[in-house]
Amino acid sequence: MENEKTIREVNELIAKIEPELEKNCEIGARDKMTLKALLKNEKSNRKLKYFPCKRENSASVVTHFVKIKGIPQSRFSTNAQPGIFILY
């Protein structure tokens, strides 16, 4: 029962993220405050889109987009994070 719930949650998050993907974007998992600080230190002008998720689901979602969809994984990405981000 718990496994079905997790699969449903991951699929719902994938469905939310997929329409937001654009050419030359990167995907990853990180908490929002740390990610904003990292981008500020890099002096990046890239746009950021953030999707909250459960920590235990973040790696599965990122892996789906990297392995199946061929989206590059961001160098800022880490495992077990409270959100998924897309950098444009």
Buried (B, 14 or more C-beta within 10 A) or exposed (E): EEEEEEEEBBEEBBEEBEEEBEEEBBBBBBBBEEBBEBBEEEEEEEEEBBBEBBEEBBBBBBEBBBEEEEBEBBEBBBEEBBBBBBBE
